[in-house]
């Protein structure tokens, strides 16, 4: 089963700036929640939606 992780990052999208905001069953849901909660503005914050497998052990 695939899941989608929603992260807010800085505009350079560095891994050290990532803050996880949720796990979703579709990328559309992740983007909808990001827009609804104003998680990106293009000047100071961006979002990353990362697709991964459930029950998989690896660095994301």
Buried (B, 14 or more C-beta within 10 A) or exposed (E): EEBBBBBBBEEEEEEEBBEEBBEBEEBEBBBEBBEEEEBBEEEEBBBBBBEEEEEEEEEE
